Amino acid sequence: MFDSLTERLGASLASITGKAKLTEENIQGTLREVRMALLEADVALPVVKSFIDSIQGRAIGQEVISSLSPGEAFIKIVNDELTRMMGEHSDTLDLNVQPPAIILMAGLQGAGKTTSAAKLAYWLRTRENKKVMVVSADVYRPAAIEQLKTLAGDADVEFCDSSPDQAPLDIVRDAVKSAKQKFMDVLIVDTAGRLAIDDEMMAEISDIHASIKPVETLFVVDAMTGQDAANTAKVFNEVLPLTGVILTKVDGDARGGAALSVRSITGKPIKFLAVGETIDALDAFYPDRIASRILGMGDVLSLIEEAEQKVDKKKAEKLAKKIKKGKRFDLEDFRDQIQQMNNMGGLSSMLDKLPGMGANKAAVEEKVNDSQFSQMEAIINSMTPGERHFPDVINGSRKKRIARGSGTQIQDINRLLKQHKQMQKMMKKLTKKGGMTNMMRGMGGMMQQPGRLPGR
């Protein structure tokens, strides 16, 4: 998400670097470029106008801060205004009520409400340690109830049975009763997809809302619809008292117009981003972190949190002890590292969060990408356990067998083995005095040469 916007803004903001003072004349060209970048990202015109006016008002005539260059001062202003546009701070779910706290999901057809309901249930169970029940009041879409039942199993949360011959209002009332009997902390109600102009369907969800009085009413909307997402949320909010928004399919949206427009147009905070298809692909929305990511400054806090949640700690500790004892970093360890990275969303997701990668990301991905890591994993899986532990035994005939088994070429095997040796050397440095510092310095050098990776 935001790839094209980050690229355009990076080029625009670079033009102001080196100025002795920020004046009306020397920021006009930059502001014009920023305006075009936002419009191309499908940010709503009134939002763009307000944003540019705010930056201009703060930046013109501002003296250079002693510790900052004018370019850095200007970027700080842009960062502050981006954060303000998206909501200043993260708005969390308000669950401080007598259990069960009821969350009502609303939105258009095809926006991803059902999958978002399951992802939110998983997020609440794993991040907030809540006992969660989900129920489907969608009696119109074929197999909607069965879909949520399957997803509830994936999320390992309670599912309240319902059937298409029931009235939606009866379904949710029964679910509330069941959630109370089972001492659930949270009940998530998935409703039928509807069109904003469909008066009958809008009346139905209004009746449901009035009956169960949810503590949160979340509007689920497809980020790929751009500023239309914000306009649709505004229409819904006129009928239903929304408390927040979940943006879905953000991994397929390189523009980011929806994220930048929703808060300004609706006054409602974005609370979550659905960033993929898996059950754990839901992130809390932090305006300051997103602003930092848009400007290519990374998002280390999110990267750390993701590592805490998704990295297999037992495997990490086992590897650390192994390296500390001076044992070799073998190909099974290498495969584990690839799998850990995949658990964190793959290389692209990690690059988004690394500081300074904005301009270099495309160059790095051109050299190595997630498909190549999948190929590496396939190659290692085609080896025998002995070959994984002692890769030096892999001769020409073994390489031919591994290539056939993994659907790759011998040069792919050679490249993997070369990269593994580079990783071995890096891991050895961890066991030496000052090893971590030396390794980070080496990685910093790699970052300064876009696309350079071990063995390349």
KACOR-V667659 format. One record per pair of residues at least 12 apart in sequence whose C-alpha atoms are under 10 Angstrom apart, sorted by the first residue. I is the first residue (numbers start at 1). J is the second residue. D is the distance in whole Angstrom. If there is no record, write none. Layout:
BEGIN
((I:J:D) (I:J:D))
END
This chain:
BEGIN
((1:223:10) (1:224:10) (1:249:9) (1:250:6) (1:251:6) (1:252:7) (1:253:5) (1:254:4) (1:255:6) (1:256:6) (1:257:10) (1:259:10) (1:275:9) (1:290:10) (1:293:10) (1:294:9) (1:349:9) (1:352:9) (2:41:8) (2:250:9) (2:251:9) (2:252:10) (2:253:7) (2:254:5) (2:255:5) (2:256:5) (2:257:9) (2:259:9) (2:290:9) (2:291:10) (2:293:8) (2:294:6) (2:295:9) (2:296:10) (2:352:9) (3:41:10) (3:253:9) (3:254:5) (3:255:7) (3:256:9) (3:293:10) (3:294:8) (3:296:9) (3:352:9) (3:358:8) (3:359:10) (3:361:9) (3:362:9) (4:37:8) (4:38:10) (4:40:9) (4:41:8) (4:253:10) (4:254:6) (4:255:6) (4:256:9) (4:294:9) (5:34:9) (5:36:10) (5:37:6) (5:38:7) (5:39:10) (5:40:8) (5:41:6) (5:254:8) (5:255:6) (5:256:7) (5:257:9) (5:294:7) (5:295:9) (6:37:9) (6:41:10) (6:254:9) (6:255:9) (6:256:10) (6:291:10) (6:293:8) (6:294:5) (6:295:6) (6:296:6) (6:297:10) (6:358:7) (6:359:8) (7:37:9) (7:294:9) (7:295:9) (7:296:8) (7:358:7) (7:359:7) (7:360:10) (7:361:10) (7:362:10) (8:33:8) (8:34:8) (8:36:9) (8:37:6) (8:38:9) (8:40:10) (8:41:10) (8:295:10) (8:359:10) (9:30:9) (9:31:10) (9:33:8) (9:34:6) (9:35:9) (9:36:9) (9:37:7) (9:38:9) (9:75:10) (9:78:10) (9:294:8) (9:295:7) (9:296:9) (9:358:10) (10:34:9) (10:75:10) (10:294:9) (10:295:7) (10:296:7) (10:358:8) (10:359:7) (11:30:9) (11:33:9) (11:34:9) (11:359:9) (12:29:8) (12:30:6) (12:31:8) (12:32:9) (12:33:6) (12:34:6) (12:35:10) (12:36:10) (12:37:9) (13:27:9) (13:29:10) (13:30:6) (13:31:9) (13:33:9) (13:34:8) (13:71:7) (13:72:9) (13:74:8) (13:75:7) (13:78:9) (13:295:9) (14:30:9) (14:71:7) (14:72:10) (14:75:10) (15:27:9) (15:29:8) (15:30:7) (15:33:10) (15:71:8) (16:28:10) (16:29:9) (16:30:7) (16:69:10) (16:70:7) (16:71:5) (16:72:9) (16:74:8) (16:75:9) (17:69:7) (17:70:6) (17:71:4) (17:72:8) (17:73:10) (17:74:9) (17:75:10) (18:69:7) (18:70:7) (18:71:7) (18:72:10) (19:64:9) (19:69:8) (19:70:6) (19:71:7) (20:63:9) (20:64:7) (20:69:8) (20:70:7) (20:71:9) (21:59:10) (21:60:9) (21:61:7) (21:62:7) (21:63:6) (21:64:6) (21:65:10) (21:69:9) (21:70:6) (21:71:9) (21:73:10) (22:59:6) (22:60:6) (22:61:6) (22:62:6) (22:63:7) (22:64:8) (22:70:6) (22:71:8) (22:73:9) (22:74:8) (23:56:10) (23:59:8) (23:60:5) (23:61:5) (23:62:8) (23:63:9) (24:56:8) (24:57:10) (24:59:8) (24:60:5) (24:61:7) (25:60:9) (26:60:9) (27:55:10) (27:56:8) (27:59:8) (27:60:8) (27:74:9) (28:56:9) (28:60:10) (31:52:7) (31:53:9) (31:55:8) (31:56:8) (32:52:9) (34:48:9) (34:51:10) (34:52:8) (34:78:10) (35:48:7) (35:49:8) (35:51:9) (35:52:7) (36:48:9) (37:255:9) (38:51:10) (38:52:10) (38:255:9) (38:256:9) (38:257:8) (38:260:9) (39:255:10) (39:257:8) (40:255:8) (40:256:10) (40:257:8) (41:226:8) (41:227:9) (41:253:10) (41:254:8) (41:255:4) (41:256:6) (41:257:5) (41:258:9) (41:260:9) (42:224:10) (42:225:9) (42:226:6) (42:227:6) (42:228:9) (42:255:7) (42:256:7) (42:257:5) (42:258:8) (42:260:9) (42:261:9) (43:226:7) (43:227:6) (43:228:9) (43:230:10) (43:255:9) (43:256:8) (43:257:4) (43:258:7) (43:259:8) (43:260:6) (43:261:6) (43:262:9) (44:226:8) (44:227:5) (44:228:9) (44:230:9) (44:231:9) (44:257:7) (44:258:9) (44:260:8) (44:261:6) (44:262:9) (44:264:9) (44:265:8) (45:227:9) (45:261:9) (46:261:9) (46:264:9) (46:265:9) (47:85:8) (47:227:10) (47:260:8) (47:261:6) (47:262:10) (47:263:10) (47:264:7) (47:265:8) (48:85:10) (48:260:9) (48:261:9) (50:81:10) (50:85:9) (50:264:10) (51:78:9) (51:81:7) (51:82:8) (51:84:9) (51:85:7) (52:78:9) (52:81:9) (54:77:9) (54:78:9) (54:81:7) (55:74:8) (55:75:10) (55:77:6) (55:78:6) (55:79:10) (55:80:9) (55:81:7) (55:82:10) (56:74:10) (56:77:9) (56:78:10) (58:74:9) (58:77:7) (58:78:10) (58:81:10) (59:73:8) (59:74:7) (59:75:10) (59:76:10) (59:77:7) (59:78:9) (60:74:10) (62:74:9) (75:295:8) (76:292:10) (76:295:10) (78:291:9) (78:292:10) (78:295:9) (79:287:10) (79:288:8) (79:289:10) (79:290:10) (79:291:6) (79:292:7) (79:293:10) (79:294:9) (79:295:7) (79:297:10) (80:287:10) (80:288:8) (80:291:8) (80:292:9) (81:288:10) (81:291:9) (82:260:8) (82:287:8) (82:288:8) (82:290:9) (82:291:6) (82:292:9) (82:294:9) (82:295:10) (83:260:9) (83:286:9) (83:287:5) (83:288:5) (83:289:8) (83:290:8) (83:291:6) (83:292:9) (84:263:9) (84:264:9) (84:287:8) (84:288:8) (84:291:9) (85:259:9) (85:260:7) (85:261:8) (85:262:9) (85:263:7) (85:264:6) (85:265:10) (85:287:8) (85:291:10) (86:259:7) (86:260:6) (86:261:8) (86:262:8) (86:263:6) (86:264:7) (86:267:10) (86:268:10) (86:269:8) (86:270:8) (86:285:10) (86:286:9) (86:287:5) (86:288:8) (86:290:9) (86:291:8) (87:260:10) (87:262:10) (87:263:6) (87:264:8) (87:267:9) (87:268:9) (87:269:6) (87:270:8) (87:285:10) (87:286:9) (87:287:6) (87:288:9) (88:269:10) (88:286:9) (88:287:6) (88:288:7) (89:269:9) (89:285:9) (89:286:6) (89:287:6) (89:288:7) (89:289:10) (90:269:8) (90:270:8) (90:271:7) (90:272:10) (90:284:8) (90:285:6) (90:286:5) (90:287:6) (90:288:8) (90:289:10) (91:243:10) (91:244:8) (91:268:10) (91:269:7) (91:270:8) (91:271:6) (91:272:9) (91:284:9) (91:285:8) (91:286:8) (91:287:9) (92:244:9) (92:269:9) (92:270:10) (92:271:6) (92:272:9) (92:284:8) (92:285:9) (92:286:10) (93:124:10) (93:215:9) (93:216:7) (93:218:10) (93:243:9) (93:244:9) (93:271:8) (93:272:10) (93:284:10) (94:215:7) (94:216:7) (94:243:9) (95:185:9) (95:186:8) (95:215:7) (95:216:8) (96:215:9) (97:185:9) (97:186:10) (97:215:8) (98:185:9) (98:186:10) (99:179:9) (99:180:7) (99:183:7) (99:184:7) (99:185:5) (99:186:7) (99:187:9) (100:131:9) (100:132:9) (100:133:9) (100:176:8) (100:177:10) (100:179:7) (100:180:6) (100:181:10) (100:182:10) (100:183:7) (100:184:6) (100:185:5) (100:186:5) (100:187:6) (100:188:10) (100:214:10) (100:215:10) (101:132:10) (101:176:10) (101:179:10) (101:184:9) (101:185:6) (101:186:5) (101:187:6) (101:188:8) (101:213:10) (101:214:7) (101:215:6) (101:216:8) (102:133:10) (102:134:10) (102:176:8) (102:179:10) (102:185:9) (102:186:6) (102:187:5) (102:188:6) (102:189:7) (102:212:8) (102:213:8) (102:214:5) (102:215:6) (102:216:7) (102:217:9) (103:117:9) (103:120:10) (103:134:9) (103:186:7) (103:187:6) (103:188:5) (103:189:6) (103:190:9) (103:209:10) (103:212:10) (103:213:9) (103:214:5) (103:215:6) (103:216:5) (103:217:6) (103:218:7) (103:243:10) (104:117:9) (104:187:9) (104:188:6) (104:189:5) (104:190:7) (104:191:8) (104:205:9) (104:208:9) (104:209:8) (104:212:9) (104:213:9) (104:214:6) (104:215:8) (104:216:6) (104:217:5) (104:218:6) (104:219:9) (104:242:9) (104:243:10) (105:117:7) (105:136:10) (105:188:7) (105:189:6) (105:190:5) (105:191:6) (105:192:9) (105:193:10) (105:205:10) (105:214:10) (105:216:9) (105:217:6) (105:218:5) (105:219:6) (105:220:7) (105:242:10) (105:245:10) (105:246:9) (106:189:9) (106:190:7) (106:191:6) (106:192:8) (106:193:7) (106:194:8) (106:202:10) (106:205:8) (106:217:7) (106:218:6) (106:219:5) (106:220:6) (106:221:9) (106:233:10) (106:236:9) (106:240:9) (106:242:9) (106:245:9) (106:246:10) (107:190:10) (107:191:8) (107:192:8) (107:193:6) (107:194:7) (107:195:8) (107:196:9) (107:218:8) (107:219:5) (107:220:5) (107:221:6) (107:222:9) (107:232:9) (107:233:8) (107:236:8) (107:245:10) (107:246:10) (108:192:8) (108:193:5) (108:194:5) (108:195:6) (108:196:7) (108:219:9) (108:220:8) (108:221:7) (108:222:9) (108:229:10) (108:232:9) (108:233:10) (108:236:10) (109:141:9) (109:192:8) (109:193:4) (109:194:5) (109:195:7) (109:196:10) (109:220:10) (109:221:9) (109:222:10) (110:193:7) (110:194:9) (110:220:10) (110:221:9) (110:222:8) (111:193:8) (111:194:10) (111:219:10) (111:220:6) (111:221:5) (111:222:5) (111:223:9) (111:224:10) (111:225:10) (111:246:10) (111:247:9) (111:248:7) (111:249:9) (112:193:9) (112:220:7) (112:221:7) (112:222:7) (112:246:10) (112:247:9) (112:248:7) (112:249:8) (112:274:9) (113:148:10) (113:189:10) (113:190:7) (113:191:8) (113:192:9) (113:193:8) (113:218:10) (113:219:9) (113:220:6) (113:221:8) (113:222:10) (113:246:9) (113:248:9) (114:134:10) (114:135:10) (114:136:8) (114:138:9) (114:144:8) (114:145:9) (114:147:8) (114:148:6) (114:149:10) (114:151:8) (114:189:9) (114:190:6) (114:191:8) (114:192:9) (114:193:9) (114:220:10) (115:147:9) (115:148:7) (115:151:7) (115:152:9) (115:190:9) (115:248:9) (115:274:9) (115:277:8) (115:278:9) (115:279:8) (116:151:10) (116:190:9) (116:220:8) (116:246:8) (116:247:9) (116:248:8) (116:272:9) (116:273:9) (116:274:7) (116:277:10) (116:279:9) (116:281:9) (116:282:8) (117:134:8) (117:135:9) (117:136:9) (117:148:8) (117:151:9) (117:152:9) (117:188:7) (117:189:8) (117:190:6) (117:191:10) (117:218:10) (117:220:9) (118:132:10) (118:133:10) (118:134:8) (118:135:10) (118:147:10) (118:148:7) (118:149:9) (118:150:9) (118:151:6) (118:152:6) (118:153:9) (118:154:8) (118:155:6) (118:156:9) (118:157:9) (118:188:9) (118:190:9) (118:279:7) (118:280:9) (119:151:8) (119:152:9) (119:154:9) (119:155:7) (119:274:8) (119:277:9) (119:278:8) (119:279:5) (119:280:6) (119:281:7) (119:282:6) (119:283:10) (120:132:10) (120:134:10) (120:155:9) (120:188:8) (120:246:10) (120:272:9) (120:274:9) (120:279:9) (120:280:9) (120:281:9) (120:282:7) (120:283:9) (120:284:10) (121:133:8) (121:134:7) (121:151:10) (121:152:8) (121:155:7) (121:156:9) (121:157:7) (121:158:9) (121:186:8) (121:187:9) (121:188:7) (121:279:9) (121:280:10) (122:151:10) (122:152:8) (122:154:9) (122:155:5) (122:156:7) (122:157:7) (122:279:7) (122:280:7) (122:281:10) (122:282:9) (123:155:9) (123:279:9) (123:280:7) (123:281:9) (123:282:7) (123:283:9) (123:284:9) (124:157:10) (124:185:10) (124:186:8) (125:155:8) (125:156:8) (125:157:8) (125:185:10) (125:186:10) (126:155:9) (126:156:10) (126:280:9) (126:309:9) (127:309:8) (129:185:9) (130:157:10) (130:184:8) (130:185:6) (130:186:7) (131:157:7) (131:158:8) (131:179:10) (131:182:9) (131:183:8) (131:184:5) (131:185:5) (131:186:6) (131:187:9) (132:152:10) (132:155:10) (132:156:9) (132:157:6) (132:158:6) (132:159:9) (132:179:9) (132:183:9) (132:184:6) (132:185:6) (132:186:5) (132:187:6) (132:188:8) (133:152:8) (133:156:10) (133:157:6) (133:158:4) (133:159:6) (133:160:7) (133:175:9) (133:176:10) (133:178:9) (133:179:7) (133:182:9) (133:183:10) (133:184:7) (133:185:8) (133:186:6) (133:187:5) (133:188:6) (133:189:9) (134:148:8) (134:149:8) (134:151:10) (134:152:7) (134:157:7) (134:158:6) (134:159:5) (134:160:6) (134:161:9) (134:175:8) (134:179:9) (134:186:8) (134:187:6) (134:188:5) (134:189:6) (134:190:7) (135:148:8) (135:149:8) (135:152:9) (135:158:9) (135:159:6) (135:160:5) (135:161:7) (135:162:7) (135:171:8) (135:172:7) (135:174:10) (135:175:7) (135:176:9) (135:179:10) (135:187:8) (135:188:6) (135:189:5) (135:190:6) (135:191:9) (136:148:7) (136:149:8) (136:159:9) (136:160:8) (136:161:8) (136:162:7) (136:163:9) (136:164:10) (136:168:9) (136:171:8) (136:172:8) (136:175:9) (136:188:9) (136:189:6) (136:190:5) (136:191:6) (136:192:8) (137:161:10) (137:162:8) (137:163:9) (137:164:8) (137:166:9) (137:167:8) (137:168:5) (137:169:8) (137:170:9) (137:171:6) (137:172:7) (137:175:10) (137:189:7) (137:190:6) (137:191:5) (137:192:7) (137:205:10) (137:208:10) (138:162:9) (138:163:9) (138:164:8) (138:166:10) (138:167:9) (138:168:7) (138:171:9) (138:189:10) (138:190:7) (138:191:5) (138:192:4) (138:193:8) (139:162:9) (139:163:7) (139:164:4) (139:165:7) (139:166:7) (139:167:8) (139:168:7) (139:171:10) (139:191:9) (139:192:7) (140:164:7) (140:165:10) (140:168:10) (140:191:10) (140:192:7) (140:193:9) (141:164:9) (141:192:7) (141:193:8) (142:164:9) (143:163:10) (143:164:9) (144:163:10) (144:164:9) (144:190:10) (144:191:10) (144:192:9) (145:159:10) (145:160:10) (145:161:8) (145:162:7) (145:163:7) (145:164:8) (145:190:9) (146:161:9) (146:162:9) (146:163:9) (148:160:10) (148:161:10) (148:190:8) (149:161:8) (149:162:10) (151:279:8) (152:279:10) (154:278:10) (154:279:7) (154:280:10) (155:279:7) (155:280:8) (158:179:9) (158:182:10) (158:184:9) (158:187:9) (159:175:9) (159:179:10) (159:187:10) (159:188:10) (160:172:9) (160:174:9) (160:175:6) (160:176:10) (160:178:8) (160:179:8) (160:187:10) (160:189:10) (161:174:9) (161:175:8) (162:174:9) (162:175:9) (168:191:8) (168:192:9) (168:204:8) (168:205:9) (168:207:10) (168:208:8) (169:204:8) (169:205:9) (169:207:8) (169:208:6) (169:209:9) (169:211:8) (169:212:9) (170:208:9) (171:189:10) (171:208:10) (172:187:10) (172:188:10) (172:189:7) (172:190:9) (172:191:10) (172:208:7) (172:209:10) (172:211:9) (172:212:8) (173:208:9) (173:211:8) (173:212:7) (175:187:8) (175:188:9) (175:189:9) (175:212:10) (176:188:10) (176:189:9) (176:212:8) (187:214:9) (188:214:9) (188:216:9) (188:217:10) (189:208:10) (189:212:10) (189:214:9) (189:217:10) (191:204:10) (191:205:8) (191:208:9) (192:204:10) (192:205:9) (193:220:10) (195:232:9) (195:236:9) (196:232:7) (196:233:9) (196:235:7) (196:236:6) (196:239:9) (197:235:9) (197:236:10) (199:239:10) (202:236:9) (202:239:7) (202:240:8) (203:239:9) (203:240:10) (205:239:9) (205:240:8) (206:239:7) (206:240:6) (206:241:9) (209:240:8) (209:241:9) (210:240:10) (214:243:10) (215:243:8) (216:241:9) (216:242:7) (216:243:6) (216:244:8) (217:237:10) (217:240:8) (217:241:7) (217:242:5) (217:243:5) (217:244:7) (217:245:9) (218:233:10) (218:240:10) (218:241:9) (218:242:6) (218:243:6) (218:244:5) (218:245:5) (218:246:7) (218:268:10) (218:269:10) (218:270:9) (218:271:9) (218:272:10) (219:232:10) (219:233:7) (219:234:10) (219:236:8) (219:237:9) (219:240:10) (219:241:10) (219:242:7) (219:243:8) (219:244:6) (219:245:5) (219:246:6) (219:247:8) (219:268:10) (219:270:9) (219:271:10) (220:233:9) (220:244:9) (220:245:6) (220:246:5) (220:247:6) (220:248:7) (220:270:10) (220:272:9) (220:273:10) (220:274:10) (221:233:8) (221:245:7) (221:246:6) (221:247:5) (221:248:6) (221:249:9) (221:258:9) (222:246:9) (222:247:6) (222:248:5) (222:249:6) (222:250:8) (222:252:10) (222:253:9) (222:258:8) (222:274:9) (223:246:9) (223:247:5) (223:248:6) (223:249:6) (223:250:6) (223:251:9) (223:252:8) (223:253:7) (223:254:10) (223:255:9) (223:256:7) (223:257:8) (223:258:5) (223:259:7) (223:262:10) (223:273:9) (223:274:9) (224:247:9) (224:248:8) (224:249:7) (224:250:7) (224:251:9) (224:252:7) (224:253:5) (224:254:9) (224:255:8) (224:256:8) (224:257:8) (224:258:8) (225:249:10) (225:253:9) (225:256:10) (225:257:8) (225:258:7) (226:253:9) (226:255:8) (226:256:7) (226:257:5) (226:258:4) (226:259:8) (226:260:9) (226:261:8) (226:262:9) (227:256:9) (227:257:6) (227:258:5) (227:259:9) (227:260:8) (227:261:6) (227:262:8) (227:265:9) (228:257:9) (228:258:8) (228:261:9) (228:262:9) (229:247:9) (229:257:9) (229:258:6) (229:259:9) (229:261:8) (229:262:7) (230:245:10) (230:257:9) (230:258:6) (230:259:8) (230:260:9) (230:261:6) (230:262:4) (230:263:8) (230:264:9) (230:265:6) (230:266:7) (230:267:10) (230:268:10) (231:258:9) (231:261:9) (231:262:8) (231:265:7) (231:266:8) (232:262:10) (232:266:9) (233:245:8) (233:262:8) (233:263:10) (233:265:9) (233:266:7) (233:267:10) (233:268:9) (234:262:8) (234:263:10) (234:265:7) (234:266:5) (234:267:9) (234:268:9) (235:266:9) (236:266:10) (237:266:8) (237:267:10) (237:268:9) (238:266:10) (241:268:10) (242:266:9) (242:267:10) (242:268:7) (242:269:10) (243:267:10) (243:268:6) (243:269:7) (243:270:9) (243:271:9) (244:262:10) (244:263:9) (244:266:10) (244:267:9) (244:268:5) (244:269:5) (244:270:6) (244:271:6) (244:272:9) (245:259:10) (245:262:8) (245:263:9) (245:266:10) (245:268:7) (245:269:6) (245:270:5) (245:271:6) (245:272:7) (245:273:9) (245:285:10) (246:259:10) (246:269:9) (246:270:6) (246:271:6) (246:272:5) (246:273:6) (246:274:7) (246:282:9) (246:283:10) (246:284:9) (246:285:9) (247:259:8) (247:262:10) (247:270:7) (247:271:8) (247:272:6) (247:273:5) (247:274:6) (247:275:9) (247:282:10) (247:285:9) (248:272:8) (248:273:6) (248:274:5) (248:275:7) (248:276:8) (248:277:10) (248:282:9) (249:273:8) (249:274:6) (249:275:6) (249:276:7) (249:277:8) (250:273:7) (250:274:6) (250:275:5) (250:276:8) (251:273:9) (251:274:8) (251:275:5) (251:276:6) (251:277:9) (251:281:10) (251:349:9) (252:275:8) (252:276:9) (253:275:10) (256:294:9) (258:270:10) (259:273:9) (259:285:10) (259:287:9) (259:290:9) (260:287:10) (260:290:10) (260:291:10) (269:285:9) (269:287:10) (270:284:9) (270:285:6) (270:286:9) (270:287:9) (271:283:9) (271:284:6) (271:285:5) (271:286:8) (271:287:10) (272:284:5) (272:285:5) (272:286:9) (273:285:6) (273:286:10) (275:345:9) (275:349:9) (276:345:8) (278:345:10) (280:309:10) (280:310:9) (280:343:10) (280:344:10) (281:344:10) (281:345:8) (283:302:9) (283:306:9) (284:302:9) (286:302:9) (289:301:8) (289:302:8) (289:353:9) (290:302:10) (290:353:9) (292:353:9) (292:355:9) (293:352:7) (293:353:7) (293:354:9) (293:355:8) (293:356:10) (293:357:9) (293:358:8) (294:352:9) (294:353:10) (294:358:8) (295:355:10) (295:356:9) (295:357:10) (295:358:7) (295:359:10) (296:351:10) (296:352:8) (296:353:8) (296:354:8) (296:355:7) (296:356:6) (296:357:6) (296:358:4) (296:359:7) (296:360:9) (296:361:9) (297:352:9) (297:353:8) (297:354:7) (297:355:5) (297:356:5) (297:357:7) (297:358:7) (298:350:9) (298:351:8) (298:352:6) (298:353:4) (298:354:4) (298:355:4) (298:356:7) (298:357:7) (298:358:8) (299:350:9) (299:351:10) (299:352:8) (299:353:4) (299:354:6) (299:355:7) (300:350:9) (300:352:10) (300:353:6) (300:354:6) (300:355:7) (301:353:9) (302:350:10) (302:353:7) (302:354:10) (303:344:8) (303:349:9) (303:350:7) (303:351:10) (303:352:9) (303:353:6) (303:354:8) (304:353:10) (306:343:9) (306:344:6) (306:345:9) (306:350:10) (307:340:9) (307:341:9) (307:343:9) (307:344:7) (308:344:10) (309:343:10) (309:344:9) (310:340:8) (310:341:9) (310:342:10) (310:343:6) (310:344:6) (310:345:10) (311:337:9) (311:339:9) (311:340:6) (311:341:8) (311:342:10) (311:343:7) (311:344:7) (312:336:9) (312:337:10) (312:339:10) (312:340:7) (312:343:9) (315:333:9) (315:336:8) (315:337:9) (315:340:9) (316:333:10) (316:336:9) (316:337:9) (316:340:9) (318:333:10) (319:333:7) (319:336:10) (319:337:10) (320:427:10) (320:430:9) (320:431:10) (323:424:10) (323:427:7) (323:428:7) (323:429:10) (323:430:8) (323:431:7) (324:427:9) (324:428:9) (324:430:8) (324:431:6) (324:432:9) (325:431:8) (326:427:10) (326:428:8) (326:430:10) (326:431:7) (327:428:9) (328:389:9) (328:390:9) (328:424:7) (328:425:10) (328:427:9) (328:428:8) (329:389:9) (329:390:10) (329:420:8) (329:421:9) (329:423:8) (329:424:6) (329:425:9) (329:426:10) (329:427:7) (329:428:9) (330:387:9) (330:388:6) (330:389:5) (330:390:7) (330:391:8) (330:420:8) (330:421:9) (330:423:9) (330:424:8) (331:377:10) (331:380:7) (331:381:10) (331:383:9) (331:385:9) (331:387:8) (331:388:5) (331:389:6) (331:390:8) (331:391:7) (331:416:9) (331:417:9) (331:420:7) (331:421:10) (331:424:10) (332:377:10) (332:380:8) (332:381:9) (332:383:10) (332:385:8) (332:387:10) (332:388:6) (332:389:7) (333:388:9) (333:389:9) (333:420:10) (334:376:9) (334:377:9) (334:380:9) (334:388:9) (334:416:10) (334:419:10) (334:420:7) (334:423:8) (334:424:9) (335:373:9) (335:374:10) (335:376:8) (335:377:6) (335:378:9) (335:379:10) (335:380:7) (335:381:9) (335:388:9) (336:377:9) (338:370:9) (338:373:7) (338:374:8) (338:376:8) (338:377:7) (339:373:9) (339:374:9) (339:377:8) (341:370:10) (341:373:9) (342:370:8) (342:373:9) (342:374:9) (345:370:10) (346:369:9) (346:370:6) (346:371:10) (346:373:9) (347:361:10) (347:364:10) (347:365:8) (347:368:9) (347:369:7) (347:370:6) (347:371:10) (347:373:9) (348:361:8) (348:362:9) (348:364:9) (348:365:8) (348:369:7) (348:370:7) (351:364:9) (351:365:9) (356:447:8) (356:448:9) (357:447:8) (357:448:10) (357:450:9) (359:450:9) (360:447:8) (360:448:9) (360:449:9) (360:450:6) (360:451:8) (361:447:10) (361:450:8) (361:451:8) (362:450:9) (362:451:9) (363:449:9) (363:450:6) (363:451:5) (363:452:9) (364:447:9) (364:449:9) (364:450:6) (364:451:4) (364:452:7) (364:453:8) (365:450:9) (365:451:7) (366:450:10) (366:451:7) (367:450:9) (367:451:5) (367:452:8) (367:453:8) (367:456:9) (368:451:7) (368:452:9) (368:453:8) (368:456:10) (372:412:10) (372:416:10) (373:416:10) (375:406:8) (375:407:9) (375:408:8) (375:412:9) (375:413:10) (375:416:9) (376:406:9) (376:408:10) (376:412:8) (376:413:8) (376:415:9) (376:416:7) (376:417:10) (377:406:9) (377:416:10) (378:402:9) (378:403:10) (378:405:8) (378:406:5) (378:407:8) (378:408:9) (379:399:10) (379:402:7) (379:403:7) (379:404:9) (379:405:8) (379:406:5) (379:407:8) (379:408:8) (379:409:10) (379:412:9) (379:413:7) (379:416:8) (380:402:8) (380:406:8) (380:413:9) (380:416:9) (380:417:10) (381:402:9) (381:405:9) (381:406:8) (382:401:8) (382:402:5) (382:403:8) (382:404:9) (382:405:6) (382:406:6) (382:407:10) (383:398:9) (383:399:9) (383:401:9) (383:402:6) (383:403:10) (383:405:8) (383:406:9) (384:398:10) (384:402:9) (391:417:8) (391:420:9) (391:421:10) (392:417:9) (394:413:10) (394:414:10) (394:417:9) (396:410:9) (398:410:10) (399:411:9) (399:412:10) (399:413:7) (399:414:8) (400:413:9) (414:455:10) (415:454:10) (415:455:7) (415:456:8) (416:454:10) (416:455:8) (417:455:9) (418:454:8) (418:455:5) (418:456:9) (419:453:8) (419:454:5) (419:455:5) (419:456:8) (420:454:8) (420:455:8) (421:454:9) (421:455:8) (422:453:9) (422:454:6) (422:455:6) (422:456:10) (423:454:7) (423:455:9) (425:439:10) (426:438:9) (426:439:7) (426:440:10) (426:442:9) (426:443:10) (426:454:9) (427:439:9))
END
